[in-house]
């Protein structure tokens, strides 16, 4: 836990550097464009479809007829809007994470190596393909898990815990590889991922908690990259500095 807190604290300090503050523009612009496109192209068709699917026929249709009779006919508007919001908001955040992962993470890692870890030699790949494939696998898994657990939001405490868990899972899945793939060789990457998997998830949970405090969710993608970069580079430096374990004769 101490390593996790240290990486998180160092990421906050790094985030205040002008170069890293400049990177915050990227997820902000992505989120802004996403909301504009969602409002223009998706929102009305989505809420209309949800209203028809929920309230035309079935027991919810009967419930809606009863609700109209007591002056609560507005539920046909606000319930679909709420469900649509629960779908659109994470989609915006996931888009920002994916953009940071593919385009900003290499800049973050080079910044950290030059500034804080000059002794860590690059032994991985410079290709974005492994990270891109990881994102393409992680996002559908996240979407399925997120949708399947939406009913749990009806239990008040879980309305915060469930999305926090999925945000954390996706952050750990994406950032763990991206923070290692360029500087660790395949053997080092697999060994570090396996040994510190739980700590990576704890770090993701710590960073993702900021998503629950608007407008800090705009900071989360870049701060996640910095936190995972610090943690992975520290673990990589520690591993390389350790004396090799000699096999017994």
N, C-alpha and C positions, 0 to 999 in steps of 0.2 A: 504493500500500500504506500510505503514511503516513496518508492520509485514513481508511482503513479502521481502522487501529489507534487513531487518535484518536477516531473514533466509538465504537469498542468500549470504550475507556477511559472516555469520558464517560458511556456507558450504565451502567457499573458504579457510577460516582459517583451518577448519578441514581437507580439502583435502591435505594440506601441511604436515599433520602428517605422519610419516613414515609408519604406518599401512595402512592408506588410500592410500598413494602413491603406496604401494605394490598391492592394489586391482586394480589399473589401468592396471596391467598386464592382468587381466582376459578379459576385453572387447577388449584389443589390440590383444591378441592371438586369440580370437573368430573372430574378424574382419579379421585378417590375414588369418586364416584357411578358412573363408568364401570366401575371394577373390581368394585364390588358387583353391578351389573347383569350384567356379564359372567360373574361367578362363579355368579350365580343362574339366569340365563336361557340363557346361551350355552355355557359351558364344557363341561358334560357332553354335550349333544347334538353339539357340534363334535368333541370328542375321540372319541366313539363312532363318528361318521360317518367320521372320518379312519382309525380303526383298521379299520373294515370295508372302506373303500376301499383301504387299503394291504395288508392281510394276508389278505383273503378271496379266494383265487384268484390266478393269475398267478405270476410268479417270486418276488415277495415273500412270497406264501403258502407256497411251497416253502421259501424261506429261513427263514420263521418256524417251520415244522415242524422244520427242522434245528436252529435256535437253541433250541427247546424241548428237543430231545434232549440238548443239552450244558448245560442249566441256564440258558439266557438267555431264557426265556419272558417276562421283564419288559419286553422291547423293545416288546411290543404296547401297553404302557401309557405308557412314557416317550417313545417316538418321536412318537406323536400329540400328547402333551402339549407336547413341544418345538415342533412345528410350529404348534400352536394358540397357543403363547406368542409365536412370531415374527409371528403375525397380529394378536393382540390388543394387544400392547404398542404398536406403531406406531399402531393405531387410537385408543388412548387419547391419545397425543401429538397426533395430527392433530386430534382433537376439541378439545383444549385450544388449539391454534393457531387453529382456526377461531373459537372463542369469543372469544379475545383479539382477533383480527382484527376481528370484527364489533362487539363491545361495548366492549372496553378501548382499542383503538387511538385513537378520538377523544379519550378522556380523556388518554392519553399525549401526543398531539400538542398539545393545548391546554396541558398542563402544561409541555412543553418550550418552546413559543412564549412563554408568559408568563415563564418563568424564564430562558431562555438565548437566545431569538431574537425579541425584541420587535419588531424591525424587519421581520420577514417578515409581509407582509399576506396575508390569506386571499383567494385568487382562484379557488379551485376550487369543488367542489360540496359541499354539506352532506348530500347524500343518501347513505345507506349502500348503495344499489343497485349501483353499479359494483364496490365491494369485495365485496359478497355474490355477484355474478355471477362475479367472478374466483375466489373460493373454490370455488364450485360447479363451475367448469371445472377448477381445479387439482387438487382432491382425486381425481376419477376418473383423471386422468392419472398422479398419484402412485401410486394403487393399482395400475394396470396395470403401470407400470414396476417397482414394488416386487415384485409377484408374479412378473413375468417374469424378474427377476434373482435370485430366491431360490436357484436352483441354484448360483449363484456363491458362496454362503455356505459351500459345501463346501470351497472353497479357503481355508485358514486366514487369510491376510492380508485377503482380500476380505470375510470375515465382519464386519469392522469398517468397511472402506472403503465397501462398497456401501450399507448403511443410512445411513451418514454422508452420502454423496452425495445420496441421495434426501431425507433430512431437510433438507439444505441447499438443494436445488433447490426444495422446497415452501416453505420459509421465504422464500427470495429472491422467488419468484413471488408469494406472498401479501403479504408485508410491503412489497415495493417499491412496489406500487400504493397500498396503504393509507397509506403514509407520505407520499405525494405528492398523492393525489386531493383532499384538502380544501384544500390551500394553493397548489397549482400549477394554472395553467390547463391545458387539454388540450395546447396546444402545448409548454408548458414540461415537462409530465410526459413526453410522448413523447420530447422531446429529451434529457432527463436519463436516462430509462430506456435509451435507445439508446446514449448516450455512456458511461455508467458501468455497463453491464450486468455486466461481468466483476467490477468492484469490489463490486457488490451480492452476487454469488455468493460472493466471497471473504469478505465480511462474514458472510454466512449460514453459511459453513463454519466460521468462527471461533466463532460463537455456538453452532452446532449440535454442536460438539465436546463441549460440556457434557453432551449427552445420553448420552455414553459413560461419565459419572461419576455414578452414582446417589449421593444423591438430587438432584443438581443439575439433572436434567431437569425438575424442578418449577419451576425459575427460568427456564428457557429461553424459554417463550412471551412473558413480559413483558419479559425482558431483550432479546429479539429486537425487540420493538416499540420499545423505547428506543433500541437501536443503530441501527435503520433510521430512526427519527425524527430522531436526531442527524445521521446522514449525509445524509438527504434535505433537511433544513432548511438544513444548511451548504451543500450544493450549490445549493440554490435561492437562498440569500442571495448566494452568490458569483456566480451567473448574473445576478441582478438588479443587482448592484453593478458588473458589467463594463460598460464603455462600449459602446454599440451599434456594430455593424459597418456602416459606410456602403457602399452599393453604388457601384461605380466608374461614372463617367459613360460 
